[in-house]
Amino acid sequence: MPPDTPKPRQRILLVTGMLGAGKTTALRVLEDLGWEIIDNFPIRLLDRLIETPQDTDLRGKLAIGFDSRTRGFDPAGIIAQVKRLDARDTIELTTLFLDCASRELERRYNETRRRHPLATETSASAGIRAERELLGPLRRWADMLIDTTEFTSNDLQSVMRERFSETIDGELIVSISSFGFSRGMPPVADLVFDMRFLDNPHWDPTLRPLTGKDEAVGAHIEADPAFAEAFARIRDLLLLLLPRYRAQGKAYVHIAFGCTGGRHRSVFTAERMAMALRESGFSPTLLHRNLGSRAADLPEGGLRRDR
């Protein structure tokens, strides 16, 4: 590199937010994407952390997680500190705040039976209120905000990949997932296809405990006269849309297939579609949101009309 060529700015992402909103999940995805991760960092020491000699190669992407449990946590002081650091021409500093509705946070704490760190002697709701008031200035000031109230862990992972995946030469990142409508719609899908018009393997006692990955279930679904034509039309639509999304600069597309329980029709269709897109030159990732759910736990509406 010539002497007068400026060195690349180091990317630093500060990840914070409400406890229980998904910071650990977000950091795990960033790590998978090649970021160096430091969690539960004493943010007051940030200046020291980034004070590295200018001739070193420590210029990789760095994600730093911290929250209200940090000793001496002071949002106003953090904002002032980050503003000073952001003024440097050697650093590209961004702050991500993960939020979640109080009612959902309270449900998560009750479900896990964990005590809120700010509510050692009171209820979880009191601790959440105190934390929200404490973090108010930081939330309003953050560069990026992700609200995880309606998200599953998989939904948050998808959003993080969409926001922080780096594409090369216009590469389009395609994700295909299956889900069950009985467990709620995926909130971050770009294209959703409802496969409940197909004959439901759930009503065959021999197929009910199996999934769309099993050969017998696949044969049952393919025997439905509507499957072949519907699948071909969806495939052709995707092959039309995906290049156009790429031409428009879109970096990430999430395609979701749903059925009632998320174990049979949607799984089989997602698997087949991923294979078809790979044959057409795409490299989709595949995720089955509800495949781990027990068949007996999945409501089917009680009536065979939901086929």
CORURPE-V121485 format. One record per residue. N is the residue number from 1. RES is the residue in one small letter. PSI is psi as a letter, one per 30 degrees, with the letter a starting at -180 (none if undefined). OMEGA is omega in degrees with one decimal (* if undefined). Layout:
# CORURPE-V121485
n=N res=RES psi=PSI omega=OMEGA
n=N res=RES psi=PSI omega=OMEGA
This chain:
# CORURPE-V121485
n=1 res=m psi=k omega=179.9
n=2 res=p psi=l omega=-176.5
n=3 res=p psi=e omega=-176.2
n=4 res=d psi=g omega=177.9
n=5 res=t psi=k omega=-178.6
n=6 res=p psi=k omega=178.7
n=7 res=k psi=k omega=-179.8
n=8 res=p psi=k omega=179.4
n=9 res=r psi=k omega=178.2
n=10 res=q psi=k omega=178.6
n=11 res=r psi=k omega=177.8
n=12 res=i psi=k omega=178.6
n=13 res=l psi=k omega=175.1
n=14 res=l psi=k omega=-176.9
n=15 res=v psi=j omega=-178.8
n=16 res=t psi=a omega=179.3
n=17 res=g psi=a omega=-178.5
n=18 res=m psi=k omega=175.4
n=19 res=l psi=k omega=-178.4
n=20 res=g psi=f omega=-177.7
n=21 res=a psi=f omega=174.2
n=22 res=g psi=g omega=-178.0
n=23 res=k psi=e omega=-178.4
n=24 res=t psi=e omega=177.8
n=25 res=t psi=e omega=-179.7
n=26 res=a psi=e omega=-179.9
n=27 res=l psi=e omega=179.3
n=28 res=r psi=e omega=178.1
n=29 res=v psi=e omega=178.4
n=30 res=l psi=e omega=177.9
n=31 res=e psi=e omega=177.5
n=32 res=d psi=f omega=-179.2
n=33 res=l psi=g omega=174.5
n=34 res=g psi=g omega=177.1
n=35 res=w psi=k omega=169.5
n=36 res=e psi=k omega=-170.6
n=37 res=i psi=k omega=168.9
n=38 res=i psi=k omega=-179.1
n=39 res=d psi=l omega=-179.5
n=40 res=n psi=h omega=-175.7
n=41 res=f psi=k omega=173.7
n=42 res=p psi=j omega=-168.6
n=43 res=i psi=f omega=178.2
n=44 res=r psi=f omega=180.0
n=45 res=l psi=g omega=-176.4
n=46 res=l psi=e omega=179.3
n=47 res=d psi=e omega=-178.7
n=48 res=r psi=e omega=-177.1
n=49 res=l psi=e omega=-174.1
n=50 res=i psi=g omega=176.5
n=51 res=e psi=i omega=178.3
n=52 res=t psi=l omega=178.8
n=53 res=p psi=k omega=-175.1
n=54 res=q psi=f omega=-178.1
n=55 res=d psi=g omega=178.4
n=56 res=t psi=l omega=179.3
n=57 res=d psi=g omega=-178.0
n=58 res=l psi=i omega=-177.4
n=59 res=r psi=g omega=179.7
n=60 res=g psi=l omega=179.1
n=61 res=k psi=k omega=-175.6
n=62 res=l psi=k omega=176.4
n=63 res=a psi=k omega=-175.5
n=64 res=i psi=j omega=178.9
n=65 res=g psi=k omega=175.5
n=66 res=f psi=l omega=-179.8
n=67 res=d psi=a omega=-173.0
n=68 res=s psi=f omega=178.4
n=69 res=r psi=f omega=-178.5
n=70 res=t psi=k omega=-179.0
n=71 res=r psi=k omega=-179.3
n=72 res=g psi=g omega=-177.8
n=73 res=f psi=k omega=-176.8
n=74 res=d psi=j omega=-176.9
n=75 res=p psi=e omega=-179.3
n=76 res=a psi=e omega=178.4
n=77 res=g psi=e omega=178.6
n=78 res=i psi=e omega=-179.9
n=79 res=i psi=e omega=179.3
n=80 res=a psi=e omega=-179.9
n=81 res=q psi=e omega=-178.4
n=82 res=v psi=e omega=177.5
n=83 res=k psi=e omega=179.1
n=84 res=r psi=e omega=-178.4
n=85 res=l psi=e omega=-176.4
n=86 res=d psi=f omega=179.0
n=87 res=a psi=f omega=-179.3
n=88 res=r psi=k omega=-179.9
n=89 res=d psi=g omega=179.3
n=90 res=t psi=f omega=-173.1
n=91 res=i psi=k omega=169.1
n=92 res=e psi=j omega=-169.5
n=93 res=l psi=k omega=-179.2
n=94 res=t psi=k omega=178.1
n=95 res=t psi=k omega=177.5
n=96 res=l psi=k omega=178.6
n=97 res=f psi=k omega=177.3
n=98 res=l psi=j omega=-178.1
n=99 res=d psi=l omega=178.6
n=100 res=c psi=k omega=-180.0
n=101 res=a psi=k omega=-176.2
n=102 res=s psi=e omega=-178.4
n=103 res=r psi=e omega=-179.8
n=104 res=e psi=e omega=176.5
n=105 res=l psi=e omega=178.6
n=106 res=e psi=e omega=177.4
n=107 res=r psi=e omega=-179.5
n=108 res=r psi=e omega=178.5
n=109 res=y psi=e omega=178.8
n=110 res=n psi=e omega=-178.5
n=111 res=e psi=e omega=-179.1
n=112 res=t psi=f omega=-178.5
n=113 res=r psi=g omega=175.8
n=114 res=r psi=k omega=177.1
n=115 res=r psi=k omega=178.1
n=116 res=h psi=k omega=-176.1
n=117 res=p psi=f omega=179.5
n=118 res=l psi=g omega=-178.7
n=119 res=a psi=h omega=-177.1
n=120 res=t psi=f omega=-177.3
n=121 res=e psi=g omega=-178.9
n=122 res=t psi=a omega=-178.3
n=123 res=s psi=l omega=177.5
n=124 res=a psi=e omega=-178.8
n=125 res=s psi=e omega=178.0
n=126 res=a psi=e omega=177.9
n=127 res=g psi=e omega=179.0
n=128 res=i psi=e omega=178.4
n=129 res=r psi=e omega=-180.0
n=130 res=a psi=e omega=-179.6
n=131 res=e psi=e omega=-179.0
n=132 res=r psi=e omega=177.5
n=133 res=e psi=e omega=-180.0
n=134 res=l psi=e omega=-174.1
n=135 res=l psi=f omega=-176.8
n=136 res=g psi=e omega=-179.2
n=137 res=p psi=e omega=-178.8
n=138 res=l psi=e omega=178.5
n=139 res=r psi=e omega=-178.6
n=140 res=r psi=f omega=-174.1
n=141 res=w psi=f omega=-173.0
n=142 res=a psi=k omega=179.2
n=143 res=d psi=e omega=-176.2
n=144 res=m psi=k omega=178.8
n=145 res=l psi=k omega=173.8
n=146 res=i psi=k omega=178.1
n=147 res=d psi=j omega=-174.8
n=148 res=t psi=g omega=-175.0
n=149 res=t psi=e omega=-176.4
n=150 res=e psi=g omega=-175.2
n=151 res=f psi=k omega=159.8
n=152 res=t psi=l omega=176.0
n=153 res=s psi=e omega=179.2
n=154 res=n psi=e omega=178.0
n=155 res=d psi=e omega=179.2
n=156 res=l psi=e omega=177.7
n=157 res=q psi=e omega=179.7
n=158 res=s psi=e omega=180.0
n=159 res=v psi=e omega=179.3
n=160 res=m psi=e omega=178.7
n=161 res=r psi=e omega=179.8
n=162 res=e psi=e omega=-176.9
n=163 res=r psi=e omega=-167.7
n=164 res=f psi=f omega=174.6
n=165 res=s psi=k omega=178.4
n=166 res=e psi=k omega=179.7
n=167 res=t psi=l omega=-178.0
n=168 res=i psi=k omega=176.4
n=169 res=d psi=h omega=175.6
n=170 res=g psi=g omega=179.8
n=171 res=e psi=k omega=178.1
n=172 res=l psi=k omega=178.6
n=173 res=i psi=j omega=-177.1
n=174 res=v psi=k omega=176.9
n=175 res=s psi=k omega=177.8
n=176 res=i psi=k omega=-180.0
n=177 res=s psi=l omega=170.6
n=178 res=s psi=l omega=-179.6
n=179 res=f psi=l omega=176.0
n=180 res=g psi=k omega=178.1
n=181 res=f psi=f omega=180.0
n=182 res=s psi=f omega=178.3
n=183 res=r psi=g omega=177.1
n=184 res=g psi=l omega=179.2
n=185 res=m psi=k omega=173.0
n=186 res=p psi=k omega=-172.5
n=187 res=p psi=f omega=-173.8
n=188 res=v psi=g omega=-179.3
n=189 res=a psi=k omega=175.9
n=190 res=d psi=e omega=-179.4
n=191 res=l psi=k omega=-178.9
n=192 res=v psi=k omega=178.0
n=193 res=f psi=k omega=-178.0
n=194 res=d psi=j omega=-176.3
n=195 res=m psi=g omega=-177.0
n=196 res=r psi=f omega=175.6
n=197 res=f psi=f omega=-180.0
n=198 res=l psi=l omega=178.1
n=199 res=d psi=k omega=-169.8
n=200 res=n psi=j omega=177.8
n=201 res=p psi=f omega=-179.5
n=202 res=h psi=e omega=-175.2
n=203 res=w psi=f omega=174.1
n=204 res=d psi=j omega=-175.7
n=205 res=p psi=f omega=-178.9
n=206 res=t psi=f omega=-178.5
n=207 res=l psi=f omega=-173.6
n=208 res=r psi=e omega=-178.1
n=209 res=p psi=f omega=-179.5
n=210 res=l psi=a omega=178.8
n=211 res=t psi=l omega=179.2
n=212 res=g psi=f omega=175.3
n=213 res=k psi=f omega=-178.8
n=214 res=d psi=k omega=-175.1
n=215 res=e psi=e omega=-177.8
n=216 res=a psi=e omega=178.2
n=217 res=v psi=e omega=178.5
n=218 res=g psi=e omega=178.9
n=219 res=a psi=e omega=178.5
n=220 res=h psi=e omega=-177.7
n=221 res=i psi=e omega=-179.9
n=222 res=e psi=f omega=178.9
n=223 res=a psi=f omega=176.7
n=224 res=d psi=k omega=-177.1
n=225 res=p psi=f omega=-176.5
n=226 res=a psi=f omega=-170.3
n=227 res=f psi=e omega=-171.9
n=228 res=a psi=e omega=-178.5
n=229 res=e psi=e omega=-179.9
n=230 res=a psi=e omega=-179.9
n=231 res=f psi=e omega=-178.8
n=232 res=a psi=e omega=-179.4
n=233 res=r psi=e omega=177.6
n=234 res=i psi=e omega=178.8
n=235 res=r psi=e omega=-178.8
n=236 res=d psi=e omega=177.2
n=237 res=l psi=e omega=179.7
n=238 res=l psi=e omega=179.2
n=239 res=l psi=f omega=173.3
n=240 res=l psi=e omega=-172.7
n=241 res=l psi=e omega=-172.2
n=242 res=l psi=e omega=176.5
n=243 res=p psi=e omega=179.0
n=244 res=r psi=e omega=173.9
n=245 res=y psi=e omega=-179.7
n=246 res=r psi=e omega=-179.7
n=247 res=a psi=f omega=178.7
n=248 res=q psi=g omega=176.8
n=249 res=g psi=g omega=178.5
n=250 res=k psi=k omega=-174.1
n=251 res=a psi=f omega=-170.5
n=252 res=y psi=k omega=176.9
n=253 res=v psi=k omega=178.8
n=254 res=h psi=j omega=179.8
n=255 res=i psi=k omega=-176.2
n=256 res=a psi=k omega=174.8
n=257 res=f psi=k omega=-177.0
n=258 res=g psi=k omega=167.7
n=259 res=c psi=a omega=-173.7
n=260 res=t psi=e omega=-175.4
n=261 res=g psi=f omega=179.2
n=262 res=g psi=g omega=-176.7
n=263 res=r psi=f omega=-172.7
n=264 res=h psi=d omega=-172.8
n=265 res=r psi=e omega=-178.4
n=266 res=s psi=e omega=-179.4
n=267 res=v psi=e omega=-179.0
n=268 res=f psi=e omega=-178.6
n=269 res=t psi=e omega=179.1
n=270 res=a psi=e omega=178.9
n=271 res=e psi=e omega=-179.4
n=272 res=r psi=e omega=-178.9
n=273 res=m psi=e omega=176.8
n=274 res=a psi=e omega=178.6
n=275 res=m psi=e omega=-178.6
n=276 res=a psi=e omega=179.9
n=277 res=l psi=e omega=176.1
n=278 res=r psi=e omega=178.6
n=279 res=e psi=f omega=-179.9
n=280 res=s psi=g omega=173.2
n=281 res=g psi=g omega=176.7
n=282 res=f psi=l omega=179.9
n=283 res=s psi=i omega=-175.7
n=284 res=p psi=k omega=168.0
n=285 res=t psi=l omega=-173.3
n=286 res=l psi=k omega=-178.5
n=287 res=l psi=k omega=176.9
n=288 res=h psi=j omega=-170.7
n=289 res=r psi=e omega=-171.9
n=290 res=n psi=g omega=-177.1
n=291 res=l psi=f omega=-179.2
n=292 res=g psi=f omega=179.8
n=293 res=s psi=k omega=179.2
n=294 res=r psi=k omega=-178.7
n=295 res=a psi=e omega=-177.2
n=296 res=a psi=f omega=-177.5
n=297 res=d psi=f omega=-173.3
n=298 res=l psi=j omega=179.9
n=299 res=p psi=k omega=178.8
n=300 res=e psi=g omega=176.4
n=301 res=g psi=f omega=176.7
n=302 res=g psi=f omega=-177.2
n=303 res=l psi=k omega=-179.5
n=304 res=r psi=f omega=178.0
n=305 res=r psi=e omega=178.7
n=306 res=d psi=i omega=-171.2
n=307 res=r psi=none omega=*
